[in-house]
Amino acid sequence: MIGRVAGIILHRAADHVLIDVRGVGYIVHVSERTAASLPPVGQAAALYTDLLVREDLLQMFGFPTLLEKEWHRLLTSVQGIGAKASLAILGALGADGVGRAIALGDWSAVRRAPGIGPKLAQRVVLELKDKAPGIIALGGALTVDAGTPAPDEALVEATGAAPAATAARAGGGPAASAEAMSALTNLGYGPSEAAAAVAEASALEPAAATAGLIRAALKLLAPKG
């Protein structure tokens, strides 16, 4: 199984990219969000990948972080969500947005992805609501990006070893959400309850660091009235 592709971009499109890896061209399907973030043709790029193998089809899908790849794995476990539908959701919301929408039960946010109807959006939220906290809790460890190799370092790596890469930015983002979730569960809140509170707090204060998210989440969890 190919877990990461790194090489030189030969061609870019709205939904895929062609990467040359030491003379071999790999077509990697990506979300529109990922496609827009990739460097121009002729420059080096790297993506974590998931290989779909069928009797009559081989397709590779690419993700800028392991967190996004993990959300893709989870989304495609839902009946009716194939790889392309998953990319549509990730393209519309991003990895953070997907986690927030599921934790809050906000199926209307999932519905904004192209090709996702209301019933399918509701199914995604319903089936993944109890699984989402686990991914959110790992957010800090999975936000390492796939790296940008020099041209002479282009290679294909097998799944398992994480590459030398850029760590997630300090303050805010998945790392802060993961730490805030851990703090809340240590205080006795259930994973789903903690995930929903952190997701709501993160939506209100996207740039908040861990301490700020914890304070905001505790206010949301405090008994009303």
Secondary structure, DSSP 8 states (H G I E B T S, - for coil): -EEEEEEEEEEE-SSEEEEEETTEEEEEE--HHHHHHS--TTSEEEEEEEEEEETTEEEEEEESBHHHHHHHHHHTTSTT--HHHHHHHHHHHHHHHHHHHHHTT-HHHHHTSTT--HHHHHHHHHHHTTTHHHHHHTHHHH--B-----GGG-EEEETT---S-----SSSHHHHHHHHHHHHHHTT--HHHHHHHHHHHHHH-TT--HHHHHHHHHHHHS---
